[in-house]
Structure formats: C-alpha cells, structure tokens
Amino acid sequence: MSEGYPFLPLNRDGLVDRVANSLVGAILSGAMRPGDRLAESHIARQMDLSRAPVREALRLLESSGLVEYRTNRGFFVRAISATSVSDLYDLRILIETAAIRRLTDTNPDALPVLRAQVAELHRLAGTGADMMAHVDADMAFHRLICEGSGNQRFLQVFDQIANETKLGLMLIGRLYDDPHRMAETHEPIVEAIAAGDADAAAAAIDYHIRVAKDMVTDHILNQQEAAE
C-alpha cells in the first residue's frame, strides 16, 4: 500500500514530472505492488504538496500503463496480466522492427553506440548489479534503436510503454540464470546492423523480443495458476 512508502517532500521546479518519477521509482522497485491503492491525500501529505500535482502525475502514469483509475475508488498500481504483456510485446515488435530497418539503411553512425551499450550489459553482468540496473541497460539499448531510426514517433511510443515493460520484467525477477546471457542476446542484432542487412536486423530483433515475450508471459501465467 502507498501508505507504507516514505515519499519525501519536493520543491516546485518541474513538480509534476518529479512526483511522477518518485511514483515510478516506488512501483518499479516493488515498494508498491500491482493492485496497491495510490492514495492521493497520503502521497501529497508525505511530499508536502497539494493533491493537484499528485493527481496530475497519476494521470500521466495512467497514460503510460503503470496506473489505472477505478471509478469512485481512485488510482491503483495496474495489475499485470499475460494478455496485456503479450499485447505490449507485440506492439514493441512492430515498432522496433520498423525502427531497426530504418536505422540499418540510414544511420551507420548508430553502430558504435549500440556496441557500447552491449558492452555495458556485459559489464553489469560481471558486477553483480541488481535486476533494475540490467533492465534499465536493456531498455536503453532498445531505446537507442528507436532514437537512431530518426523517427520521433517510434521514440515517443517506446518511451510511453517503457515503464510498463520494465514493470513486467521486474515482477519476474530475472530472465536468464546467467546475466551474461542477457547481454549476449543483443549481439546478433548488432552484427546484422554492422553487416548492413536490414532484413536480418529486423529478424534478429523480432526473435529477441519474442523470446522475452514468451518468458514473461509464461512466468505470469504460472504465477496466476499458482495463486488459484
């Protein structure tokens, strides 16, 4: 419940975004779980704010898929279902295959940045970093593809669904027993871009995202069956 999470007072600069970021941090860290109620008055009191910026921040998170509004009940951390996750990954496949084709055909300068991000994933694997660090680095790689495509619409949609994707990954705890394996799954994508083969690059990222989709949805289905 949100009543148990210690939100800190905030100043007024960029207030709504800062409130939203604080809430995102609490949700993705697991301090607030799917189904928990987000009491506007309690959050506002802890942050030493009026309820208006808290409500606006919650509306922002509603549009990003992290929060849902229930009529006459208020805001809640959105529950994650296998269907919603499957739909989310299907959207990612559409966006990122289109983005990587455009990047491969038009932006060879993106390759060193993508290689550096894969190196960062390997570095994290060797440090014992927590799951959130791995998820952030993974999502940064995929964001670089959308950014490198030069299509701002791809990037805008990716940013809108990024936190919902992170929540699904954080709920299952890990994708691979060996964190280096997570880094390695990005290498065929980079090599296809390096070869200038847009079809191979699209196929590589399609496969990469579909494997993650199957892992996450299977885990959620298993959790649901265990709870019944």
C-alpha positions in Angstrom: 0.0 0.0 0.0 1.2 3.5 -0.7 0.7 4.4 3.0 3.8 2.4 3.8 6.1 4.1 1.3 8.2 7.1 2.5 7.8 9.7 -0.1 10.0 12.8 0.5 9.0 16.5 0.2 9.7 18.0 -3.2 10.3 21.6 -4.3 8.1 23.2 -7.1 10.5 23.0 -10.0 9.2 20.5 -12.6 6.9 19.4 -9.9 4.5 17.0 -11.8 7.3 15.2 -13.5 9.2 14.8 -10.2 6.1 13.4 -8.5 5.6 11.0 -11.4 9.3 9.9 -11.2 9.0 9.3 -7.5 5.9 7.1 -8.1 7.6 5.2 -10.9 10.6 4.5 -8.7 8.3 3.2 -5.9 6.4 0.9 -8.3 9.4 -0.5 -10.2 11.3 -1.1 -7.0 8.5 -3.2 -5.7 7.7 -0.9 -2.8 4.2 -0.7 -4.3 2.8 -3.8 -5.9 0.2 -4.3 -8.6 -3.2 -3.8 -7.1 -2.0 -1.4 -4.4 -4.1 1.7 -3.9 -2.4 5.1 -4.5 -4.0 7.4 -2.0 -3.6 10.9 -3.4 -4.0 12.6 0.0 -1.4 10.5 1.7 1.1 10.9 -1.1 0.5 14.6 -1.1 1.0 14.9 2.6 4.2 12.9 2.6 5.6 15.1 -0.3 4.3 18.3 1.4 2.2 19.2 -1.6 -1.4 19.8 -2.6 -3.3 17.0 -4.1 -3.4 18.7 -7.6 0.2 17.9 -8.8 -0.1 14.3 -7.3 -3.4 13.8 -9.3 -1.8 15.1 -12.5 1.2 12.9 -12.0 -1.1 9.9 -11.5 -2.9 10.8 -14.7 0.5 10.8 -16.5 1.3 7.3 -15.2 -2.2 6.1 -16.2 -1.4 7.0 -19.8 1.9 5.1 -19.6 0.2 1.9 -18.4 1.6 1.8 -14.8 -1.5 3.1 -13.1 -5.2 2.6 -13.5 -8.2 4.7 -12.3 -11.2 2.8 -10.9 -14.4 4.8 -10.8 -15.3 6.0 -7.3 -12.3 4.2 -5.9 -9.3 6.1 -7.1 -5.9 5.2 -8.5 -4.2 1.8 -8.2 -1.0 0.3 -9.4 -2.0 -1.6 -12.6 -2.2 -5.3 -12.3 -0.2 -7.1 -15.0 -1.9 -9.9 -17.0 -0.4 -12.3 -19.5 -2.7 -10.9 -22.2 -1.7 -7.3 -21.6 2.0 -8.2 -21.6 1.6 -10.2 -24.8 -0.1 -7.2 -26.4 2.6 -4.9 -25.2 5.4 -7.0 -26.7 3.5 -7.3 -30.0 3.5 -3.5 -30.2 7.2 -3.4 -29.4 7.9 -5.9 -32.2 6.0 -3.7 -34.7 7.8 -0.5 -33.6 11.3 -1.9 -33.2 11.4 -4.0 -36.4 10.4 -0.9 -38.4 12.9 1.3 -36.4 15.8 -1.1 -36.9 15.2 -1.3 -40.7 15.3 2.4 -41.0 18.4 2.7 -38.7 20.3 0.0 -40.7 19.5 1.7 -44.0 20.1 5.3 -43.0 22.3 5.6 -39.8 25.5 3.6 -39.7 26.8 6.0 -37.1 24.5 4.4 -34.6 26.5 1.2 -34.5 29.3 2.3 -32.1 26.7 3.5 -29.6 24.8 0.2 -29.8 28.1 -1.8 -29.4 28.9 0.3 -26.3 25.5 -0.5 -24.8 26.0 -4.2 -25.3 29.4 -3.8 -23.6 27.6 -2.1 -20.7 25.3 -5.0 -20.4 28.3 -7.4 -20.2 30.0 -5.1 -17.6 26.9 -5.1 -15.4 26.7 -8.9 -15.7 30.2 -9.1 -14.1 29.4 -6.7 -11.3 26.5 -8.5 -9.6 24.3 -5.4 -10.3 20.7 -5.7 -9.3 17.8 -6.5 -11.7 16.8 -2.9 -12.1 20.2 -2.0 -13.5 20.1 -4.8 -16.0 16.6 -3.9 -17.1 17.5 -0.2 -17.5 20.5 -1.1 -19.6 18.5 -3.5 -21.7 15.8 -0.9 -22.3 18.4 1.8 -23.1 19.7 -0.5 -25.9 16.2 -0.7 -27.4 15.6 3.0 -27.0 18.8 3.7 -28.9 17.4 1.8 -31.8 14.2 3.8 -31.9 16.2 7.0 -31.4 18.7 6.0 -34.1 15.9 5.4 -36.6 15.3 9.2 -36.8 11.6 8.6 -36.5 10.4 10.6 -33.4 7.0 8.8 -33.4 8.8 5.5 -32.8 10.7 7.0 -29.9 7.6 8.6 -28.4 5.7 5.4 -28.4 8.7 3.5 -27.0 9.0 6.0 -24.1 5.3 5.7 -23.4 5.4 1.9 -22.9 8.9 1.6 -21.4 7.9 1.7 -17.8 5.1 -0.8 -18.3 7.7 -3.1 -20.0 10.1 -2.6 -17.0 7.3 -3.5 -14.5 6.7 -6.8 -16.2 10.4 -7.6 -16.2 10.8 -6.6 -12.6 7.9 -8.7 -11.5 9.5 -11.9 -12.7 12.9 -11.1 -11.1 15.1 -12.3 -13.9 15.1 -13.6 -17.5 18.2 -15.7 -17.5 20.2 -17.5 -14.8 23.4 -16.1 -16.3 23.2 -12.3 -16.7 25.9 -12.5 -19.4 23.3 -14.4 -21.5 21.0 -11.4 -21.4 23.9 -9.3 -22.9 24.7 -12.0 -25.5 21.1 -12.0 -26.9 21.7 -8.5 -28.2 24.8 -9.4 -30.2 23.1 -10.9 -33.3 21.1 -7.6 -33.6 24.2 -5.5 -33.6 26.0 -7.8 -36.0 23.2 -7.7 -38.5 23.3 -3.9 -38.4 27.0 -4.0 -38.9 26.5 -6.1 -42.0 24.1 -3.5 -43.3 21.4 -6.2 -43.7 18.1 -4.6 -42.7 16.1 -7.9 -43.1 18.5 -9.8 -40.9 18.4 -7.0 -38.3 14.6 -7.0 -38.3 14.5 -10.8 -37.9 17.1 -10.6 -35.1 15.2 -8.1 -33.0 11.9 -9.8 -33.8 13.3 -13.1 -32.4 14.9 -11.3 -29.4 11.7 -9.6 -28.3 9.6 -12.7 -28.9 11.8 -14.8 -26.7 11.4 -12.2 -23.9 7.7 -12.1 -24.5 7.3 -15.9 -24.1 9.4 -15.8 -20.9 7.5 -13.0 -19.3 4.0 -14.2 -20.3 4.8 -17.8 -19.2 6.0 -16.6 -15.9 2.9 -14.5 -15.3 0.6 -17.4 -16.3 2.5 -19.7 -13.9 2.0 -17.2 -11.1 -1.7 -16.9 -11.9 -2.1 -20.7 -11.8 -0.2 -21.0 -8.5 -2.5 -18.4 -7.0 -5.7 -20.2 -8.0 
